[in-house]
Amino acid sequence: MSHFIEFKNVKKIYRMGEVEIEALAGIDFSIDKGEFVIIAGASGAGKTTILNVLGGMDSITFGEIMVDGQIISKYSPRELTSYRRYDVGFVFQFYNLVPNLTAQENIELAAQIARDPLDVDQIISRVGLDDRRMNFPSQLSGGEQQRVAIARALVKNPKLLLCDEPTGALDYKTGKGILKMLQDTCRNFGMTVIIVTHNLALAAIGDKVIRVKSGRIESIIRNRTPMDVEKVEW
Amino acid sequence: MMILDKDFAYPVYTEALVTVEGAKQLNSYGKEYKDLVSGVVTSLENLGQDRSALRLEEIRKQAMDELEKAKEDFNAQKRHFTETIQKAEKELNQAQMKLVEGEAALETEKKNFEEYYARTSKEIEDAERQITKARVEYERARDEYNRILEEYGGELKILSTISGGISGLRQEVQKEIDSLNELLEDPELTEEERKSIQRLIKLYEILDRYIDQTVGIVVDLDNLIQGQVAKAGEQFDKAKNQLDIQSAELAAAKGQLIDAKREAEAKFAAAQRQIREGWKEYEKGKREYDRQRAEGEKKIEEGQEKIIRAENEIEKLSKPQWYVLDRSHHYSYVDYEKTAVQIDRIAKIFPVFFFIVAGLVCLTTMTRMVDEQRVTIGVYKALGYRSRSIALKYVLYAAVASLFGGVLGVIIGMRVFPEVIYKSWSMLYTLPPFHTVQQIPLMVVSVLVGMLATTLSALWACYKELQEAPATLMRPKAPTAGRKIFLERISMLWENLSFSQKVTARNMFRYKKRFFMTVVGVAGCSALLLAGFGLSDSISQIVKKQYGEIFIYDLNVRYTALATEEDKQRVMNILNENDNVESYLAGTEINAKLRGKGDDIPVTLIIPSDPARLREYITLRDRNSQIPVKISDKGIVISEKLAKELNAGSGDTVELDNGDGARKKVVISGIAENYIFHYAYMTPDYYNEIFRLNPKINNLMVKLDEAGTEAEHKLGSLLIKDEGVGSVVYYSAAAAYFKDTVKILNSIVIVIIISAGLLALVVMYNLTNINIGERIREIATIKVLGFYDHEVSAYVYRENMVISIIGSIAGLFAGTFLHRYIMVSIEQEEVMFGSHIDGISFVYSFLITMGFVVLVNILMYRRLKNIPMVESLKSVE
């Protein structure tokens, strides 16, 4: 059985003048559909690079990345854009909402380019922002902003959800709420969710935990009994 | 050319050229020069006061003398003319009378002769008839005679026989008597016997007497008869003779009559011929008389006119004006100054705009620079540098940069612009060699203003940044928070907008400062462009209108002042014979003056000989409504700009100086569209009413079938050879000349267009750069969301374009006003520029502006495309 996502000896080398930096030095891993995956590692370990190349934001130097049977590492920039547009949902550490658009408009911004978007109102209800939909990002708390961001990612009805330190800018309690929401999305809707974090404490909640260190995979642990978010402490 | 001293025929000096000591080295348009010269002018003018009084007396006396002499001459000539003409008239009348008399006499003669002829003819006819009758009578008588002769011939013979018998008897009786007498002689006879014999003798004697008597009777009878017959025959012959004679005579008379008739007719014909010739002669004489009379009368009229004019002139002789003309009275000098003033005005308006736009450039550039250095500023601040020192770094940078830029600009500007303007002016004026004056204050001020704008912008930008805490500074600038915009309150409108329209609308108002700066920058650009194009339009428009629509004739031929009627006729013949001449209209053109409330204004007064035909040559119409303006006998029509200069309108009264010194009040009856120079139009009748003189025809307006330089010059060179022609003006040449004049302004237009474009480019580039810089995270995010490149640029540029369109449209409005202001500023006294802008210029200005905007967008597209999506992941810590 082929995996939903597969990295085969992926290398990413940045060239800074005459110095070559190997951000990814040959990475292999696979993720199945509906998995809740935590990619963890210290700063500079290469986890963000994995997110970038998996999200179609950056190309790789060597190797192959397959998503849902397509070799996305061979995509042209335009195909990559389409890939991001239709298949990937992003959740950023700093939410990256368009400050000039209301919560609802931020979600609509994504919905209007999707091929088969979900109903905006339903999504808003799902993230519990019914009464905040007309607010601008600056009028929302961090957690609310992140929920808007998640709604924006989900409304496109993507194949996978990529989250970059989704709790990084949030306090402990709010962060937990967000993680819960992500876990629920995975559990209830069968969404493949990949969370990149430096917080190893989160490893416990993932179905699969991939540890990265210095551009290489340190370990891949399949967690048979992932913890509920509520129980995790950090 | 050189004129010898002795060739100066004028007895007095009328002009003196004065050089003011020390004036040469001064700028003749400068104040010092004017002060220096005006001092001399004043003293000369004082001198003039005294001199002019003296001179007036002198001139007036001289003029009066001359006028008197001329009047005498004129009167003498008039008298002479009257006498001559009277004599001629008398002679003519006499000749006419004679001819009429002759004619009458001839008629009488003819009638008499005819009567005589008729009478004579009748007499002859009568005579003929009588002769015929006589002949018939004669014939009848002869026949009768012959018949009688035949009838009575026998009886006559008997009578002769009887007569013979009686004669015989008588002889016997005589014998008896003789015998008896013999017996008586016998003495024997008795008395008785004697007695018996005597008785017998007596008896016999009685018998004899009786016989004798009878014989007498018979003889008488015979004689009578014989005589009668003979006489009758004789008479017949005589009558016949007479008849023949009479016939002959009659024939002769008839012949004579015919001869006489022929002769008379010949005589009459000759007389008739003579009379006819006499009439011919008379007609000729009469024509000659008429011609001479008309000529003489005309001469008298002319003379009278001359005298009236002269009288007018003398009457008008005021104190001779002692003109002290400094250079300000010299046409070219003033014209040059005016043009310079125009350029000066343009040079005052445009820099204001340029400074505004350049200030905007500085502001945006400095804001951008400081923005980009934001983190660095934060670091400096965190390291403990004082705000002042940090600001100084950027302000100093701005100052140095603008100093260099300013100096470079001054060097280039001081070299290029005067050169360009000098070159275009050289087309019009003969200028002394180019002389550069180092405008130190101007240069310093320009550089300082530039530096000030830049450093203040930098200071302002820095100040804003430095207000913030170092920590905030080290993070990228937080995007401006979203806010509901005004449009959203109009839910009807807002809900009907598409999503992207909503986003665009919101973004447009998100960065108010940038919105404002973009609008101002773009508007400035399109306003400058429109003003520039408009300047060119207005100027070329006046040439087109003046020489294409208003003056629709092609040549203006002016007679010399001395041209006679024959000269004029000859010139008209040249035109009549030329195939290319469509038509022409004679008229009077006077260099007149009009005065309203202020000074005299020189004006060309046109009096067409046939006012009804004027509109075929000159279009008089109202500029706004395009309704034709008619010239009537009720007033003069003046050109629009003239009306403005006179500050007078339709129905007002102004003073008209006809150039001969007569100054009368006239009523303005209409105002006509006109662009170049001042014109006034009036009918000959109105002129006559006003000045009591008929206008002297002195020019011809000529329309050609085929206009164009070549055709005009061909005819023109033909005309100018004629000695009656003083000047020929081709309107295509006039138009070309004027076009040259306006080329000067056109070179400025090009400078404006280039500068405006560059400014728009820089402002837009800076603003777009700042825009993208500020929104880099947002742009990266939407890229991550899967927006294609064109969608990303549309997302960013849509608002840019809308703002630019708003800006350019605002600029078109501003440009219209700017253009109007410029046109008013550079307008000369004798030229009306109007404020026309071609529709296409609006389109051009708009399109060029948008073109610059699009160009900036294209330049920025690469930058947009290259924004790394990783930016979206960057921390905002």
Interface residues (C-beta under 8 A of the other chain):
Chain A: T48 L51 N52 G55 M57 D58 R78 T81 S82 Y83 R84 R85 Y86 V88 F90 F92 Q93 F94 N96 V98 P99 N100 L101 T102 E105 E108 L109 A110 Q112 I113 F136 P137 S138 R152 K156 D164
Chain B: P479 T480 A481 G482 R483 F499 S500 K502 V503 R506 N507 R510 R777 E778 A780 T781 I782 K783 V784 L785 G786 F787 Y788 D789 E791 M869 V870 S872 L873 S875 V876
